[in-house]
Amino acid sequence: MLMEDGGEASSSSSEVRSVSSHVDVPRIPNPQLKKLLFFKVYKRRWFVLLVLCLLNCSNATLWLTFAPVADQSAQYLRVSLEEINWLSLVYMVVAIPLSFGTTWMLDTLGLRITLILGSWLNMFGALLRFCGTPLDESYVPLYPVVMLGQTLGAIAQPLIIFTPTKLAALWFPDHQRATANMIASMSNPLGVLLANVISPMMVESPSHVPTLLIAYMVPACIICFLATVGIRSSAPPTPPSASAETSGSEPFLQGLKLLLKNKAYVVLLLCFGSGIAVFTCFSTLLEQILCVQGYTDDFAGVCGALFIVFGIIGAGALGPFVDKTKKFIEATKINMSFTALACIAFSVVSQLRQQKAAVAAVCSVFGFFGFSIYPVAMELSVECSYPVGEASSAGLIFISGQVQSVLYIIILQGLTKRLADSPLSTCGNVVLSWRVPLMVMAGLCSFFTCCFVIIFHTRYRRLEAEEQASYGTKQSNGSPTSEHAPTVES
């Protein structure tokens, strides 16, 4: 049973005991255990979720500040397009070695320290970027300083982006976890959406870049204040569910060993990591792909916005559905299949001229099915790897995605060919053909999707453990009930 903070009832989590897994008991709720299972939830969980959402959104805007206006940024900073791409790629390169430390920090030092540190790094990164682009035209922009600011933002990213699954497990009851994870996770693509809309809108010429950086710097400072002052603890005084009592119970190194020995988890690690890489490539290279066929930066921004908006709509529908039905596997397989089809369609229509409606429609479908997978897959990673800590199971998938993202972008850029003549191009001085790279990206997406659909099978370990604690049963077929303890709201 759950009760909102402020009610008269108190938690009795210490009295909850799991029935031995060696004893099979009929699937009938145990009245005595149900009386003991009185979990309390706290209203301030929504504030913690809000701060995480704002921080996640801010960090995403810093990540993709320059990608939608790559040509103008290159002219202002007096560097090549490849160096502008590295302002986004640094997020992947830096995150890879730091991600293991982040998972350890979340599972060991806690949510509060991790989030506050991430907010300060995010703020200092935004400040440094602005320092490298002076408003006075007599000063030369300093690309290394801008890169250093991006690097600080990149260090903050794993501290922020690993957190949704952990926060959902520690603060939310079982029937709200997928929804909370969805809200926190989708704030990152919302930041990508804002970057795709705001950057082209504000940067009409290269001289407007410093003003753009101010627009992204101010929210980062406000969010840092909210995180530092507002987040008072890593977890609520009492757990909201049976699994929250043992969150992160496995030692860090032992947890990593268990993950790598888990066949289902390894399949999810590789296949969903590939999906993250494809989406990173799409977000980073969209403007450069579309400008070859004469599409403007504004249209590329609209496509990026549609990609995110429909992704958020899809996630908003899928999160509550999965919370209610617990069909994690089915939802992930179906959405990944449609995502692969949309990726193939994009590789074709993006090479056609004067097909704005088709390009916009494909980007919308790509986002609708692709982005909605992310929070569900993160919850699935916890379900198939429990009792390993949430930060470790979700974090390792993120690392896989970052490693594959770097490889994919390097490979795709290496496969481009310079075009001698492209009269409709809006790309500036250098015009590249993306036909072959897009075919390779679609092929990789389709291959890993097929592998996941055919190979991946798992039990829902966390739900089984909670059901045992709640009802004194042992589930044997890997399809636990979607029922949860009764809730009392104050």
N, C-alpha and C positions, 0 to 999 in steps of 0.2 A: 504494500500500500504506500502511496505517496501523499505528502502533504506540503502545501506551500509554506514558505517561511512566514512566520507571523501567527501560525495556528497554535493550538494548545498542545498538540501531540508532539512527542519527541521521538528521535530515532532509536531503534533498538538493534542497530546493525551488528553490534558485538555479540548479540544473542543468536544471530543467524548461523546455522550450521548446515553444511551440505550432507545429504545422506550418502553413505558409502557407495562408490561407483560399482562395487562388486555385488550389490543387491538390487535385483529388479523388483520394482514395486508397481502395482497397478496405477494407470494414469488417472488417478483421482486426487484432487487437491487435498493435502493433509491439513486439517483444520488448525492443529497446533502450530504447524510451521507458518501458515498464513497469518496467524495472530502475531508471530514474531517478526514477520517480514513487513515492517512498518518503516518505509523509507521516506525521508523528508527532502523536498526540493526547495530551493531558495530563489526568490525573485531576482536577486542580483546576478543570477546566471545570465540574464538577458543583457545586462550592462557589460559583463565580461565578453560576451559574444559580440556586442556592438563595437567595443574597442578593437577586438581582433578583426572584425570586418573592415573597419576604417583603416587600420594599419595594413591589412592585406591589400586593400584597394590602393592606398598611397604607394606602397612598394611596387605594385604593378605599373602605376603611371610613371614611376622613375625608370623602371626597366625599359619600357617602350616609348619613352619620350621622343626619341630621335627617329625611330623606324618609319613612322608615317610621313616624316618630312626629311627623308634621308638626303635628298639632293640639296635642299636649302641648308641643312646642317653641315654638309660637307663643304659647301661654299663659305659659310660663316667661319667654321673652324679651320678652313684651309687644309683639309685632309681629303683622302680618297674615300669612295663609297665603302670599300672594304674596311677601312678604319672606323667608319661610322657603324658598320655591322658589328664590330668588336665591342662597341658600347653596349650592345645587347648580349653578345656572346659571353662577355665577362661574367654575367650572372650564372651561366652554366659552368664555366671553367672554375670560378671561385667556389661555387656551391658544392662541387664534387668532393674535394678534400675536407671541407668543413662539415659536411652533412653527418658524418659519423659522430663528430663531437656534439652536434646539435641533438641527435637522437639520445645520446648519453645525458646531455644536459636536461632535456625534457623529462626523461624517465627517472633521473637522479636528483637534480636540483629543483625541478618543478616548473610549473607553468608560469608563475609570476615573474621569476627572475629572467626566464627566457623571453617573455614578451616585452618586458621593460628594456632589456638589453637590445632587442631587435628594434624597438621604437627609437632609441637613442642613436643607433647606427644609421637607421633610416633618415633621421633628421640631419645628422652631420653629413651624410652623403648628399642630401639635397642642398645644404648650405655650400658645400665645397663645389658642386657643379656650378652654382651661380657665381662663386668667386672666380671660376675659370673663364667666365664670359662677361667681361665688364660692359656696362652700359655705354661708357665713353668710347667712341669710335677710334680715338687716338691710341688706345691700348690694343695690343694684339691678343686675341683669344688664346687661352692656354689649353690645348687638347690634353696634355698629361694631367692637369688639375681636374678637368672634367672626367677623365678616365678614373682618377682616384676617387672622386665622388661616386661614380657608378660602382666602383669596387666596394666601397662601404655599403652601398645599397645591396650589392650582391651578397655580402657577408650577412646582412640582415635577413635576406630572403628565406634561407632554410629555417631560421629561428621563428619566422612568421608562418611559412607555408606548411610546416610539419605539424602545426598546433591544432587545426580543426578537429582531427580525430581524437586527440588527447582531451581537448576541451569537452567534446561531446560525451566522452566516456566518463569524465570526472564530475561534470556538472549537470548532465541531463539524464532523465530516466530512459529506459529501454525503448519506449514508444515515441521518443522525441530525438533519439540519437542521429538517425539518418537525416532528419530535417535540419537539425542544428549543424551537422557536418555540411549539408548542402548550402545552407545560408553562408557559413563561414568560407567555404571553398569557392562559392560563386562570386564572392567579393573580389577575388583576384581577377577573373575575367571581366568583372565590372570595371576594374581599374584599367584593363586593356582597352575596354570600350571607350572610356573617357579619354585615354591617350589617343586613340584613333580619331576621336571627334575633335578634341580640344587642340591637339597639335596642328593639324591642317588649318583649323579655323583661325588660330592666333598667328601662325607663321606664314604670312603672305609673301614675305621676302626674307632673305637671310638675316637682316638686321633685327628681326623680331624675336630671334632665338632667346636672348637674355630675358625678355618679358615673359616668355613661355616658362622659363625655369623658375621665375618668381612665383608664377601661378601654381606650380607643383611644390614649391618650398614651403609656403605658408601652411597648407593643411598638414604637412609632415610635422611641423613644430607644434601645432595644436594637438595632434594625435599623441605625440610624445608626452605632452603635459597630462592628457587624460589617462594614459597608461601608467605613468609614474605615480600619479596621485590617486587614481580611482581603483586600481587593482590591488586589493589588500591581502589576498591569499591565493595560493595555487589551487586549492580545492575547497569545497564547502565544508563546514564543520562536521557534517555527517554525509555519507555516500547516498546518491540517488538510486542505486541499483546494487544487486549482489556482485556483479563483476567489477564495479567501481572500487570495491573494498580491496581487490587484489590487482588493481591496475598497475602494470609495470612490475609485477612481482618477480619475474625472472631476472636474474643478473644480466647486465648488458651483453657481455661477451657470450654467455651461455645462450641468451636469446638469439643472437646472430647465428650461432651454430644451429640452433633448432630451426630457424628460418631457412637456412640453406640446405637443410636435410628434408625439408617439407616440399614434396614434389609439386603439389597444387600451388603452393606459394611461389615457387621458382617459375612455373608457367605464367602466373599472373605478373611476376616481376619482369619477365622479358617481354611479354606481349603487350601489357598495358604501358610499360616503359616506352615501347615503340610508338604507341598511340600518343603519349605525351610529346615525344620527339616530333612527330608529324604536325601536331598542333603548334609547337614552338616554331617550326620552320614556316608554317603558314602565316603566323602572326608577324614574324620577323621579316619575311621576304615578300609579303603581299604587294606592297607598293612597287617594288622592283619588278615583280612578275607582270603586273597589270600595265605599267607605264609603257612597256614595249609595244603593245597594241593600241596605244593612243589614249588610254584611260588616264584621267587626271588624278592628282593626289587626293582631291576632294572625293572623287568616286571611290578610290581605294579606301578612304576613311569610312565612307558609307558602308562599303562591303564588310570592312572589319567590324563596324558597329552592328550590322545585321547578324553577323557571325556570333557576336557576343549576346545580343538581345535575345535571339532565338535559343541560344544555348542556355541562358538564364531561365527562359520560359520552360524549356524542356526539363531542366534540373528542378525547377519549382513544381512541376507536375510529378516527376519521378520520385523525388525524395519522400513526400508523404505516402505515395503508393507503396514504396518499399518498406517504409516504417510500418505500414498496416499489414502487408502481406508477407514480408520477409523473403521475397523472391529476388535475392541479390544476384544469383547466378543467371537466372533467366533474363532479367533486365539488362545485365551487362552484355550477355551474348547477343541479344537482339539489337541493342543499340550499337555495338561494335560492328555488326554486320552492315547496318545501314550507313554507318560512318565510312566504312571502306567503299561502299558504292558511291557515296557523295564525293569522296576523295578522287575516285576515278573520273567522275563527271567534271570535277573542277579542273583536273589535268587536261581535259578536252576543251571546255568552254572558255577557259582563261586564255587560250591561244587563238580565239576568234575575235575579229574586229567588229565593233559596233553591235555588240550583243550584251548591252548593259543589263537588260531584264534577266537574261539567262544566267549571267555571272552572279548577279545579286541573289537570284533564287537558289542557286547551288550553294553559295556561301551561307545562306540562311539554313538550308537543310543540313549542311555540314556541321554548323554550330548546334542546331537543335538536337541532333543525335549524339554528337561527339562530346560536347561539354557536359551534358547531363550524366555521362558515365562516371565522371571523375569522383564525386562524393560517394557514389554507390560502390565504386571499385575500392576506394579507401576503406569503407566499412567492410567490404568483402575481404580485404587483406587482413583485417583484425579477426574476422570470423574464422578464417581458415588457419590462423596462426596462434590463436589464444592458447595459453596464457602469456605469450610474449607481449611486452609492452607496446601500446598503441603507437608511440613515437618511432619505435624500431621497425615495426611492420610497415607503417605508412612511409616512413623516412627512406627505407631501402628502395622502395618503388620510385620515389622521387629521385633518388640518386641514379637509378637505372635510366629514368627519363632524361636526366641532365646529361649523362654520359652519351646516350644515344642521340640527344639533340645536337651536341657538339659534333659528333661524327656525321650526322645527317647533313648539317649545314655546310660543313667542310666539303663533304662529298658532292652535294648539290651545287655548290659554288664552283667546285672543280670541273663539273660536267658542263658548265655554261660555255657558250661560244660567242665571241664578239661578232656582232652584225655590222657589215660594211655599210648597209643602206637600210634605213627604216624610217620612211618619210612621216609616218603618223606618230612616231615615238615622242613621249613627253619626259624621257629619262635624263635629258641633259646630254653631256658630251659622250658618255659611254653607254652603248646599247648592247645588251646581252640577250641571247636566245635561251629561254628556259624550257623549251619543249622536252628535251631528253631528261633533265633533272625532275620535271614534274611526272614523267612516266615512271621514273625510278621510285619517286616518293609514293605514287599510287600502288606500285608493285609491292613495296615493303609493307605498306599499310594492309594490303589484301593478304599477303602471306602470313603476317603475325595474327591477323584476325581469324583466318582459317585454322591456324594452330590452336588458338585459344578456344574456339568453338568446338573443335574436335577433341582436344586433349583435356581441358580443364574440368575437374570434378572435385568436390570437397564436401565435408560436413561443416555445419555451422557450429563450431566448437564453443564460442562464447554464449550463444543462445542456449545450447545444450546445458552448459554449466549453470546458467541462471535458472533454467527450468528444473534442474535437479535441486537447486537450493530452494526454489519456490514450491515445488510439488513433490519432491522426494522421488523423482523418476529418473530412469536412465534411458535416453533416446538412442535407438540403435540404427535407424535408417537415414540419419543425416537431414531430416526435414522437420525441424522442431516447430511446435505450434507458434502462432503469432500472438497468442494471448499474453497479457502482461498483468502485473498486479494492479488491483483497483487504485484509482487515483482520487484523492480528496483535495480540491482546490479551495484555498482560503479567499 
